[in-house]
Each structure stands twice: as structure tokens, then as C-alpha cells.
Amino acid sequence: MASMPNRVHASQRQPDGEVVLGVDTHRDTHVAAVVTPLGGVLATEAFPATSVGYRELLDWARSFGTLTRAGVEGTGSYGAALTRHLLARDVQVFDVNRPDRTAQRQQGKTDTVDAQAAARAVISGRATAQAKTGNGPVQIARMFKLAKDSAIKARTQAINQLKAVLVSADPALREQLTPLTNPALIRTCANLTSDPGYLGRDDVLDATVVTLQLLAERIQQLTAQIDELKRRLAGLVQSHAPQLLERVGVGPDSAITLLITAGDNPERLADEASFAALCGASPVERSSGKQQRRRLNRGGDRQANAALYRIVQSRLRWDPRTQDYLKRRTSEGKTRREVIRCLKRYVAREIFSLLPRAGLTPVLA
């Protein structure tokens, strides 16, 4: 729970000076702290995570001075709606990671302390990642992709369950269904109850037939949902960033994944190196003394990294320039894995140059 409001006397307010907002977000309440540019805490207070609460929080923070920057924890989850509210009102929002364990051991752990730490992270420059706006076609794609991935997972589970039921089914039924391919198996199972030869024999067989039929119908419903979501996602990328689809190896699924990683406001990324780091495609320095070396970046958005990998694999199969690059680098002593890492970095650079920018985003039909 949030601590009690920590207000200050009116004489301590700075109507003409800059203040920085820090927010520790939760599902039902957000704890906010207003801090001066020198790190002094002016006030802290808790607000409900509602539209009214967001307005009250912003009005409260602006009553202490000029508010142009805010540090918010969880800008992609509990703080997403608040982030959109602040960005729409010309407040620059930075995504703040939770305080490190050393600071927690020294100062303790409360919502108020976390909110103050969020504001100080902005002041010190430790919080440099600007929040995604989450208010455009990319956010729409994020919702569709979430539903599609969930449906794919549920369909896979249903298919596995159907086959597990079939393993212990009546021998006559199992022998008829086992040789079928997946599409034929699902169609046949969906129509099992219409075959009177399988009904009325005994209760176990009846239960098996009904279970197979229901699972097959569920698979068909999920497949229809997946196909519809794929169509919507393809339409979004075709309207929002058709230039991505013109590149070798970039399909709708990879394009959508990379657009989601960049967000609706990719201009917040300083350069292509920032985007590569966001995708986990940039090497990490591991040098010490005379030893100069780099290691694989295991951070970043792993789905975006996987999308880059799929693009590289497609190009290695179909693109002559990429194939020539592989031959040249392997002749220099590089392994295939090292060459793929280099290629992912090049693809990240290429994708960044094609990302829609503010003012250049096509209007969705």
C-alpha cells in the first residue's frame, strides 16, 4: 500500500521552476513523487489508477512547478495508460527500471521510495529510454499479435490433447484415424458424432468420440481466429509500413514483430545502434586491460531478435548477396554462427532506416 500523502507548505512550491515527476505504478493505485532538479522531494501522494486519477495526478504535479519530464515504472504494463495520458499532454516520459538491490538495502523498499527513485533516475540521466506512445497502429498490431499468439498456443495444446486421447482409444477407431494427416484427422474427428457406427456401443467409446469431436471443433475455431488475426496483421503492416515487405526475407510476421519493438514513436530511438541494442543484435563490450573482446548480447527483445534471425535465414537461402557475404567471411575464418550475428546487425540497421517516423506514418484505410 502507498504511504500517507507527504505534502509541503505552499511556500515551498515552485510555480516558476522545473519539477520532475516519478511514479511507482500498481494495478489499482499509482504513487507519485514530485522532485526538484536538485533531487529535493517536494511531495508524494497516491492516486487511483483511473482516468480521473490520472488527471488529478497531473494537475497535482503541475501545481508545484513546470512539469516536462516524468519517470514511470512499468510503462508497458501497469503504467501504460498513465504514460499515454502524460505523453498526450506534452510530458516526456522515461521508462524507469526498478531500483537496484543495493539501493533497496540502504534505503528500504516502499512505494514512496520507489517513486522518488524514479524521478531521480530521470534527473541523473540513468533513465534514458523514452516510453512508447502506445496510441497508434503499432499498438493495434500488438493487441492482434497477443491474441494470435495465444490462439496458436491453445491450438497446439488442443492438437496434442486430441492425439493423446487417440492413443488410448478403441483399436478400431485408432487404426482408422492414426494414418491421417493433421488436417484430415481434425476434419474427421469433427464429424465423428455423425457416424452412428461409433455410438451406442459402450460408455467409454461414446466419451472418447465426443471428446475427439469437441477437441477437433475447438481446433477449427482457433484456426479460424488465427487466420483472421493474420489477415488483420498483414493489412496493418501493408498500410503502416509497406516498405518493409519489399525487402528480401521480410514477411508480415517478422515486420509486425519489429514494428512492435520499435513502437509507434521510433523517433525516440537515437540512431540505428539504439534499435540494434533494443533487438539484442549489438555486441556487448567485455574488455579488460590489454584484452579487447566483445560477447553476444543476450538482452533486448528476444522476439525481435528471432525475427532478425528468420530474415537472415531466408536471405541465406534465397539472396545471392547474402550467400556471397557468408562465403567471404567464412573464408576469413569466421564461423557460420558469427556471420549470422553480423548479418542480424546489418538487417537491424536496414530495418531502422525503413521505420515510419512521426509525420510520415501512412493513414490506415
C-alpha positions as CSV (number, residue, x, y, z in Angstrom):
1,M,0.0,0.0,0.0
2,A,1.1,3.6,-0.6
3,S,2.3,5.8,2.2
4,M,0.2,8.7,3.5
5,P,0.4,11.9,1.5
6,N,3.5,13.9,2.2
7,R,2.5,17.4,1.3
8,V,4.6,20.6,1.8
9,H,3.8,24.1,2.7
10,A,2.6,26.4,-0.1
11,S,5.7,28.5,0.3
12,Q,7.9,25.5,-0.8
13,R,6.1,25.2,-4.2
14,Q,8.0,26.4,-7.3
15,P,5.4,27.8,-9.8
16,D,8.1,29.2,-12.0
17,G,10.7,26.4,-11.6
18,E,11.0,23.0,-13.1
19,V,9.9,19.9,-11.3
20,V,10.3,16.2,-12.2
21,L,7.6,13.6,-11.6
22,G,8.3,10.0,-10.5
23,V,5.6,7.3,-10.4
24,D,5.6,3.8,-8.9
25,T,2.7,2.1,-10.7
26,H,0.4,-0.7,-9.5
27,R,-2.8,-2.2,-10.7
28,D,-5.2,-0.1,-8.6
29,T,-3.1,2.8,-7.4
30,H,-0.1,4.9,-8.5
31,V,2.3,6.5,-6.0
32,A,3.7,9.8,-7.3
33,A,6.6,12.0,-6.1
34,V,7.5,15.5,-7.2
35,V,11.2,16.3,-7.0
36,T,13.2,19.4,-7.8
37,P,16.1,19.3,-10.3
38,L,18.5,19.1,-7.4
39,G,16.8,16.0,-6.0
40,G,14.8,17.5,-3.2
41,V,11.4,15.9,-2.6
42,L,8.5,18.4,-2.6
43,A,5.6,15.9,-2.1
44,T,4.4,12.4,-2.5
45,E,0.9,11.1,-2.9
46,A,-1.1,8.1,-4.1
47,F,-3.8,8.3,-6.8
48,P,-6.2,5.7,-8.2
49,A,-5.3,4.1,-11.5
50,T,-8.3,5.6,-13.3
51,S,-8.9,8.3,-15.8
52,V,-9.9,10.7,-13.1
53,G,-6.9,9.7,-11.0
54,Y,-4.6,10.4,-14.0
55,R,-6.0,13.9,-14.4
56,E,-5.7,14.6,-10.6
57,L,-2.1,13.3,-10.6
58,L,-1.0,15.6,-13.4
59,D,-2.8,18.6,-12.0
60,W,-1.3,17.9,-8.6
61,A,2.2,17.6,-10.0
62,R,1.9,20.8,-12.1
63,S,0.8,22.7,-9.1
64,F,4.4,22.5,-7.8
65,G,6.1,24.0,-10.9
66,T,6.7,23.4,-14.6
67,L,6.5,19.7,-15.4
68,T,8.1,18.5,-18.7
69,R,9.7,15.2,-17.6
70,A,8.5,12.1,-15.7
71,G,9.9,8.8,-14.8
72,V,7.4,5.9,-14.7
73,E,7.9,2.3,-13.7
74,G,6.2,-0.3,-15.9
75,T,5.3,1.9,-18.9
76,G,4.3,-1.2,-20.8
77,S,2.1,-2.7,-18.1
78,Y,0.5,-1.1,-15.1
79,G,1.8,2.3,-16.2
80,A,0.8,2.1,-19.9
81,A,-2.4,4.1,-19.6
82,L,-0.8,6.8,-17.4
83,T,2.1,7.0,-19.9
84,R,-0.3,7.7,-22.7
85,H,-2.1,10.3,-20.6
86,L,1.2,12.2,-19.8
87,L,2.5,12.0,-23.4
88,A,-0.7,13.4,-24.8
89,R,-0.2,16.4,-22.5
90,D,3.4,17.1,-23.6
91,V,5.2,15.5,-20.7
92,Q,8.3,13.5,-21.8
93,V,8.1,10.1,-20.2
94,F,11.1,7.8,-19.4
95,D,10.8,4.1,-18.7
96,V,12.4,3.5,-15.3
97,N,13.6,0.1,-14.1
98,R,13.1,-0.9,-10.5
99,P,15.7,0.3,-8.1
100,D,18.8,-1.9,-7.7
101,R,19.2,-4.1,-4.7
102,T,22.0,-2.1,-3.2
103,A,19.8,1.0,-3.0
104,Q,16.9,-1.1,-1.5
105,R,19.2,-2.5,1.2
106,Q,20.4,1.1,2.1
107,Q,17.1,2.9,1.9
108,G,14.5,0.2,2.3
109,K,11.6,-0.6,-0.1
110,T,8.4,1.4,-0.1
111,D,6.2,2.7,-2.9
112,T,7.2,6.3,-1.9
113,V,10.9,5.5,-2.1
114,D,10.4,3.9,-5.5
115,A,8.5,6.9,-6.8
116,Q,11.3,9.3,-5.6
117,A,13.9,7.0,-7.1
118,A,12.1,7.1,-10.4
119,A,12.2,10.9,-10.5
120,R,15.9,11.0,-9.5
121,A,16.7,8.4,-12.3
122,V,15.4,10.9,-14.8
123,I,17.3,13.8,-13.2
124,S,20.6,11.9,-13.1
125,G,20.3,10.6,-16.6
126,R,20.2,7.0,-15.6
127,A,16.7,6.7,-17.2
128,T,17.3,7.3,-20.9
129,A,14.7,5.0,-22.5
130,Q,11.8,7.1,-23.7
131,A,8.4,5.4,-23.3
132,K,6.4,4.2,-26.3
133,T,3.3,6.2,-27.0
134,G,1.1,3.1,-27.5
135,N,-1.6,5.0,-29.2
136,G,-1.3,4.1,-32.9
137,P,-1.4,1.3,-35.4
138,V,1.6,-0.5,-33.8
139,Q,-0.4,-0.7,-30.5
140,I,-3.3,-2.2,-32.5
141,A,-0.9,-4.7,-34.0
142,R,0.4,-5.5,-30.5
143,M,-3.1,-6.4,-29.4
144,F,-3.8,-8.6,-32.5
145,K,-0.5,-10.4,-32.2
146,L,-1.2,-11.1,-28.5
147,A,-4.5,-12.7,-29.4
148,K,-2.9,-14.6,-32.3
149,D,0.0,-16.0,-30.2
150,S,-2.5,-17.0,-27.5
151,A,-4.7,-18.8,-30.1
152,I,-1.7,-20.6,-31.6
153,K,-0.6,-21.8,-28.2
154,A,-4.2,-23.0,-27.4
155,R,-4.5,-24.8,-30.8
156,T,-1.2,-26.6,-30.2
157,Q,-2.4,-27.7,-26.8
158,A,-5.7,-28.9,-28.2
159,I,-4.0,-30.9,-31.0
160,N,-1.7,-32.6,-28.5
161,Q,-4.6,-33.4,-26.3
162,L,-6.5,-34.9,-29.3
163,K,-3.6,-37.1,-30.2
164,A,-3.2,-38.2,-26.6
165,V,-6.9,-39.2,-26.4
166,L,-6.4,-41.1,-29.6
167,V,-3.5,-43.2,-28.2
168,S,-5.8,-44.9,-25.7
169,A,-8.9,-45.0,-27.9
170,D,-10.7,-48.1,-29.1
171,P,-8.4,-50.1,-31.5
172,A,-10.8,-49.9,-34.5
173,L,-11.1,-46.1,-34.1
174,R,-7.4,-45.6,-33.5
175,E,-6.5,-47.7,-36.5
176,Q,-8.8,-45.6,-38.8
177,L,-7.6,-42.2,-37.5
178,T,-3.9,-42.7,-36.8
179,P,-2.7,-42.7,-40.5
180,L,-4.5,-39.4,-41.3
181,T,-2.6,-36.1,-41.6
182,N,-3.4,-33.4,-39.1
183,P,-5.9,-31.5,-41.3
184,A,-7.7,-34.7,-42.3
185,L,-7.6,-36.0,-38.7
186,I,-9.2,-32.8,-37.4
187,R,-11.9,-32.8,-40.1
188,T,-12.7,-36.5,-39.5
189,C,-12.9,-36.1,-35.7
190,A,-15.1,-33.0,-36.0
191,N,-17.6,-35.2,-37.9
192,L,-17.3,-38.3,-35.7
193,T,-20.7,-37.9,-33.9
194,S,-22.5,-38.1,-37.3
195,D,-21.3,-41.6,-37.8
196,P,-23.7,-44.0,-36.0
197,G,-21.2,-46.8,-36.1
198,Y,-19.3,-45.3,-33.2
199,L,-22.2,-44.5,-31.0
200,G,-24.2,-46.7,-28.6
201,R,-21.6,-49.4,-28.2
202,D,-20.3,-48.6,-24.6
203,D,-19.9,-45.5,-22.4
204,V,-16.1,-45.3,-22.8
205,L,-16.2,-45.3,-26.6
206,D,-19.0,-42.7,-26.6
207,A,-17.0,-40.5,-24.3
208,T,-13.9,-40.9,-26.5
209,V,-15.8,-39.9,-29.6
210,V,-17.4,-36.9,-28.0
211,T,-14.1,-35.7,-26.6
212,L,-12.4,-36.1,-30.0
213,Q,-15.2,-34.2,-31.7
214,L,-15.2,-31.3,-29.2
215,L,-11.4,-31.0,-29.4
216,A,-11.5,-31.0,-33.2
217,E,-14.2,-28.3,-33.2
218,R,-12.1,-26.2,-30.8
219,I,-9.1,-26.6,-33.2
220,Q,-11.2,-25.5,-36.1
221,Q,-12.4,-22.4,-34.2
222,L,-9.0,-21.5,-33.1
223,T,-7.7,-21.9,-36.7
224,A,-10.3,-19.6,-38.0
225,Q,-9.4,-17.0,-35.3
226,I,-5.7,-17.3,-36.2
227,D,-6.4,-16.8,-39.9
228,E,-8.5,-13.7,-39.2
229,L,-5.8,-12.2,-37.0
230,K,-3.1,-13.0,-39.6
231,R,-5.2,-11.1,-42.2
232,R,-5.6,-8.1,-39.9
233,L,-1.9,-8.0,-39.1
234,A,-1.0,-8.3,-42.8
235,G,-3.3,-5.4,-43.5
236,L,-1.8,-3.3,-40.8
237,V,1.8,-3.8,-41.9
238,Q,0.7,-3.2,-45.6
239,S,-0.9,0.1,-44.6
240,H,1.6,1.3,-42.0
241,A,5.0,0.2,-43.3
242,P,4.7,-1.5,-46.8
243,Q,8.3,-0.6,-47.5
244,L,9.4,-3.4,-45.0
245,L,7.6,-6.1,-47.1
246,E,9.6,-5.0,-50.2
247,R,12.9,-6.3,-48.6
248,V,14.1,-9.8,-49.2
249,G,13.2,-12.2,-46.4
250,V,10.8,-9.8,-44.5
251,G,7.3,-11.2,-44.2
252,P,4.3,-9.8,-42.4
253,D,5.0,-11.7,-39.2
254,S,8.7,-10.5,-38.9
255,A,7.7,-7.0,-40.0
256,I,5.0,-6.8,-37.3
257,T,7.3,-8.1,-34.6
258,L,10.0,-5.5,-35.4
259,L,7.4,-2.7,-35.7
260,I,6.1,-3.6,-32.2
261,T,9.6,-3.5,-30.8
262,A,10.2,0.0,-32.3
263,G,6.8,1.3,-31.2
264,D,4.5,4.0,-32.6
265,N,7.2,6.6,-32.0
266,P,10.5,5.1,-33.2
267,E,12.0,8.6,-33.4
268,R,12.6,8.2,-29.6
269,L,15.5,5.9,-30.6
270,A,18.6,8.0,-31.1
271,D,20.1,6.0,-34.0
272,E,20.2,2.6,-35.6
273,A,22.6,1.4,-32.9
274,S,19.8,2.0,-30.3
275,F,17.4,-0.1,-32.4
276,A,20.0,-2.9,-32.7
277,A,20.6,-2.9,-28.9
278,L,16.8,-3.0,-28.4
279,C,16.7,-6.1,-30.6
280,G,19.7,-7.7,-28.8
281,A,21.7,-7.6,-32.1
282,S,24.6,-5.4,-30.9
283,P,27.7,-6.9,-29.3
284,V,28.5,-6.1,-25.6
285,E,31.9,-4.9,-24.6
286,R,33.8,-7.3,-22.3
287,S,37.3,-5.7,-22.5
288,S,39.7,-5.5,-19.6
289,G,43.3,-4.3,-19.6
290,K,45.0,-5.4,-22.8
291,Q,42.3,-7.9,-23.6
292,Q,39.8,-6.4,-26.1
293,R,36.8,-8.5,-26.8
294,R,33.0,-8.5,-27.1
295,R,30.4,-11.0,-26.2
296,L,27.0,-11.9,-27.5
297,N,24.2,-9.6,-26.4
298,R,21.6,-11.8,-24.6
299,G,19.4,-8.8,-23.7
300,G,16.9,-6.9,-25.7
301,D,13.6,-8.0,-27.2
302,R,14.1,-11.7,-27.9
303,Q,11.1,-11.9,-30.2
304,A,12.7,-9.1,-32.3
305,N,16.0,-10.9,-32.3
306,A,14.2,-14.1,-33.5
307,A,12.6,-12.1,-36.3
308,L,16.0,-10.8,-37.4
309,Y,17.3,-14.4,-37.4
310,R,14.4,-15.6,-39.6
311,I,15.1,-12.8,-42.1
312,V,18.8,-13.8,-42.2
313,Q,18.0,-17.4,-42.7
314,S,15.7,-16.5,-45.6
315,R,18.3,-14.4,-47.2
316,L,21.0,-17.1,-46.8
317,R,18.7,-19.4,-48.7
318,W,17.5,-17.0,-51.5
319,D,19.6,-13.9,-51.6
320,P,22.8,-14.2,-53.7
321,R,24.5,-11.2,-52.0
322,T,24.0,-12.7,-48.5
323,Q,25.3,-16.0,-49.8
324,D,28.4,-14.3,-51.2
325,Y,28.9,-12.5,-47.8
326,L,28.7,-15.8,-46.0
327,K,31.4,-17.4,-48.3
328,R,33.7,-14.4,-48.0
329,R,33.5,-14.2,-44.2
330,T,33.9,-17.9,-43.6
331,S,37.0,-17.8,-45.9
332,E,38.4,-15.2,-43.5
333,G,38.0,-17.6,-40.6
334,K,34.6,-16.6,-39.2
335,T,32.2,-19.4,-38.2
336,R,28.7,-19.5,-39.6
337,R,27.2,-18.5,-36.3
338,E,29.4,-15.4,-36.1
339,V,28.5,-14.5,-39.7
340,I,24.8,-14.7,-38.8
341,R,25.3,-12.4,-35.8
342,C,26.9,-9.9,-38.2
343,L,24.1,-10.2,-40.7
344,K,21.5,-9.7,-37.9
345,R,23.2,-6.4,-37.1
346,Y,23.1,-5.3,-40.8
347,V,19.4,-6.2,-41.0
348,A,18.6,-4.2,-37.9
349,R,20.3,-1.2,-39.5
350,E,18.3,-1.7,-42.7
351,I,15.0,-2.1,-40.8
352,F,15.7,1.0,-38.8
353,S,16.1,3.1,-41.9
354,L,12.7,2.0,-43.1
355,L,10.7,2.6,-39.9
356,P,7.9,5.1,-40.2
357,R,8.7,8.4,-38.5
358,A,6.4,11.0,-36.9
359,G,4.6,12.9,-39.6
360,L,5.3,10.2,-42.2
361,T,3.0,7.5,-41.0
362,P,0.5,6.5,-43.6
363,V,-3.1,6.8,-42.7
364,L,-4.8,3.4,-42.1
365,A,-7.6,2.6,-44.5
